[in-house]
Amino acid sequence: MTRALPPLNAIRAFDAAARLSSFALAAGDLHVTPGAVSRQIKQLEESLGVLLFTRANRQVRLTPEGTEFHKAVTEALDRLAGATAALRSEGRERPLHVMCAAIVAMRWLFPRLRHIHASHPQLPLTFTTTLTTAHSDFDRADVVIRIGSGRFVADLARHRLFDSQLVAVCSPRLLESGPPLRDVADLRAHTLFTSGLRPYVWRDWLEAAGHGDLVPKRVIEFENSTLTYEAAEKGLGVTLAERAFIGEDLRRRSLVIPLPFVLAGDEAFYLVYPKQSERKPHLAAFRDWVLAEARPVRRELAKPPQLARTATAGASRAPAPAARTGIPAKSA
């Protein structure tokens, strides 16, 4: 069915004149002559069969019918302008918005960015870190990296990156100058750091290690895991760390693993995004890069953790509970 619409040029002339209350000012706004504006509005009035303006000297005023019509015109033009801007935005290089927890960004994602810059130099990215991630994050982000059980809502695509494997870590300085730390029971003499976002991980870790009744010297809670890693690096205590996030720390020996127990539960880290976004070229490139970066991490997690040497070389280490991964730990 063909819509009975007035000419767009006449609508534009009417809108300008209504906003500015002047045919002359409307002409300047549209870069035409005042006579052209007057003719366009006269044509519009004739097609509608109503008077839209009252003319008085050099001023014009909307009639009641003109006022109502201008409200409808303004709404229609605003919607048309918004739709036009949205389409133009889609055609430009809009950055891919990536969201993840600060610990994921600082300890895993950012150290690898040089790889994607080398392979995809034209890929525009913007990042947001957050304390928690939820389905509503996709109102702000295109793609999210998050920890979870894999049970996501049906409209989300998900890719398992690597499993969560928690180990106790500390600074080598703590092993050299602090109380002994050769067995899980030795944690009684140490300060433990925990994140307010995962307050129960030490409880779960100790219970799985067979020491559910252990009471440490003290427990200090931080806002997020990033701060617990930093405090452990300073030699102030012991924290639980994701094995996937400490590879570089172990190589630099800013952190070491003093105990062999690994808590490997049901959770893993996932790349998640709305299924309707799967064909976006920027998202596809980022997804493929992240999956490629995750593959060697999974291979590393399949190996036993590399343990620190104790401060007293040659001292016998009490047998530790078997890691839930089934992977025996080995000493460095």
N, C-alpha and C positions, 0 to 999 in steps of 0.2 A: 504494500500500500504506500503510495507516494505521500510524503508529508507536505502539508501546505505551509511552507515557511517563507517569511519575508527575506529579501536579499540580505546577505551578510554585511555588505557595505552600508546599507541603510541602518542595520542594527548597530554597527560600530559608530555611525554618526549620531544616532539617537543616544547611545550610552555616553559618548563624550559630551554631548550637549546637556544631558541630564546631570552628569557629574559636575560640570563647570558652569551651568546656568547661563550659557552664552554660546551662540553659534560661532562667533568670531574666535573665542578661545578654543572651542572644539575643533575649528578649522586648523588652528595652530598645532593642536595636539595630534591631529591626523595628517598634517602636512598637505592640506588641500585648501581651496579657497572657501570663504564663508558662503559664497553662492552655491558651491557644490554641497556643503552641509545642509543648507536650506532646502535645496532640491531633493536630497536624499530623504530628509525628514518629511517633506510634503508628500513624496511618493509613498512613504511608510504609512502616513496618516490616511491617505486615500485607500491603500490596500486593506487597512484595518477598519476603515469606516468610522474612526473616532479621532477627536482632536487630542494630541498628546501634549502640546505646549500652548500656553497663552503668551502672545508676543506683546511686549510693551517697550517701545524705544529700542535700546540695545540689549535689554534683558529679556530672558525667557524664563518661564516658570512651568513646571509640570502640572498638568491637570490631575485630578484624582485618578482618572483612568491611566494617565501617563505614569503616575507614581506606582501604581500596582504593576503595570507592564514593566517598568524599570526594575522592580524587585525580581521579577522572573528572568529578565534579560541578564541581570547581574549574576544570579545564581547559575544560569546556563553558561555564561562566558567564563565564570570562575572554574566550573567543572571542565569545560573544554580546555582552558589553559592548563589546569592540573594534569589532565590526561596527556596533553601534548608534552608537557615537561617530563612526565614519567617515561613516555616512550623515548624521548631524546636522551634521558638519563641512561636507559637500558642500552642504548647504542654507544654510549661512551665507555671509557675504561673505568668503570666503577670498581673501587678496590673490593677484594674479597675480605669480609669481616670475620676474623677468627677469634673465638672466645675459649678460654681455658683457665684452670686454676693457676695461681701465681707459681706454685711449685712446678707444675708441668711446663710453664713458659720458661722459667729461670733455669731449671735443671735438665730439661730435655729438648724443648723446641728451639729456644733462641740459640744455643750452641751449634745447631745444625742449619741455621738460616743461610749461612754462606753457601751451602750446597744448592739450595733452591735458587739463590741469586745467580749462581753459576749456570745452572741448567735452564732456568726460566727468568732471564734478566728483565723481561717486560711484564712479569706477573705482579700486578698491584695488590698489596696486602695491607691490612690494618688489624691491630691486635687489641683485645681487651682482656684483662685478667679479672677474675671474680672469685669470691670466697666459695660460692656454691654454684652449681649449674643445674638448670631445670629446663623443662620443655618450653617455658615461656621465653627462654633466652633467644629463641629464634625470631622473636620480634626485633631483636637488636643485632643478632649475628647470623651469618650464613652457615657457619660450620662450628661445631663445638668438639673439643677433646675433653673427655670426662671419664671418671672411674665409675663402674657400675657392675651389676650382675648380668647385663645383657638383655634385661627385660625392659624394652622401650616400647613406646606407643607405636601403633601400626603404621602411622604415616611418616616414620623416621627411618632412614637408611642407616645402618650401623656397620662398622668394620672393626673387628677386634685387633688391636695393635699388639699388646703384650700383657701378660698376666701380672697381677699384683703379687710381689714377693717381698715380705718385710723382714729386714735383718736389723740387729742392733749395731749401731756404729758410734764411734767416738774419735777423738783426736789421738794420734800416737803419743802425744805428750801426756795424756791422761793415763795411758798404760805405763809410761815411764816413771811418772811421779805420783800417781794416785793409788788408791787401794787396789789390790789384785783384782783381775777380771779374767779368770780362766774358765769359769763355769757360770751358768745362769744364776746359781745361788749367790754368787759374788755380787750381784746387782743390789743386794741388801745394803751394801756400803756406799752406793752411788746415788747421785742425783739423776732422775729420769725426766726427760722433756717430752711433753705431749702437746698435740694441737687441739684447740677447741673445736675444730671441725671434725676430728676423729678421736674423741676423748676416750674411747674404749679399746683402742688398739693394743695398748700395753697389757690390759687385762686379758684380752684374747690371746695375745702372744705368750704371756706367762702361763696361762692355763694350758695352752697347746704344748708348751715346753715342759709341762709337769710341775710347775711351780706356781699354781694359782693362788697360794696363800702367802706369797712373798710380799713383804712390806719394804720398800726401798727407803733409803735415808731421807729423801724428799722427792716430791713431784712438782715440777713447775710447768704450768700450762701457758702456751703462747696462742696468739690469735690464729696462726696458720702454720703449716709444716715448714715453710721456707725459713721461718725464724728458729724452729727447733734444729734444723740442719746447721744454721749459722752458729747457734749457741754451742752445738757439739763440736764444730770446727775450732771454736775458741778454747776447747779443753775444759768446758764448764760442767760437762755431764755426758749422759748417754741418751741417744734418741733412736727411734725406729725409723728406718729409711727404706724407700722403694729401691730395690736393686737396680732397676732400670735407670734411676736418676743419679747414681753415684759412681758410674764408671770412671769419669774423669777425676773425681775426688780420690778414688783408690789408686789411680795411676800417679797422681801428684802426692799421694799420701797425706792429704789434708784430712782425710777420714780413713779409718780402717775398720774391719769387721773383726771384733774380738771373740765372738761366739759363733758356733756353727749352725745354730738353729735357724731355720727359715720358715716363716709362716706364709704358706701359699694357700689362700682360701679360694673362694668362688669368684671373687671380683677380678676385673681386668680393666684396662684402659681402652676406650673406644673412640673412634672418629664417628661423629653423628651429625646428620644434616637432614632436612626435609626431602622426601623422595621427589617432590616436584622440582627440586633444584638440581637433580642429578645431571642434567644436560648442560648446565652452565659451564662454559669452557674454563673459566678461572677455577671453579670448584673442582672440576675433573682433574686439572693439572695439579692442584694442591693435594687432592686425595691420593693420586698416584705417587706423588713425592713422599707423603707421610707414610704410606704403606711400604714403600721401598726402604725408608729410613728405619722402619720398625722391624724389618726382617732380621738384620744382624743382632738387634736387641733380643729378639726371641731366641736366637741361637746362643747368645751369651747366657741368658737365663736358664737354658737347659744344662749348663755346666754347673759344677759345685761352686759355691762362693769361695773366694780366695781369703783365707784367714790371716790376721796379723800375727806376727811373732810375739810371744809374751816378753815382758820386760826381763824376766829371768830366763835366759836362754837355757834350753835343755830341761827346764822344769816340766814335770809330768802334768798333763792336763787331764782333769777328771773327765770321765766319759760324759758326753753331752747327749741329750735326747735326740733321736733321729729327726731330721728335718721332715716336715710334712710333704716336701717335694719328692722325697725319696732319693735325693741327690746327696751323697756324702760330701762333707766339706773337706777342703785340703788346706794345709798350712802353706804360707808363702815361704 
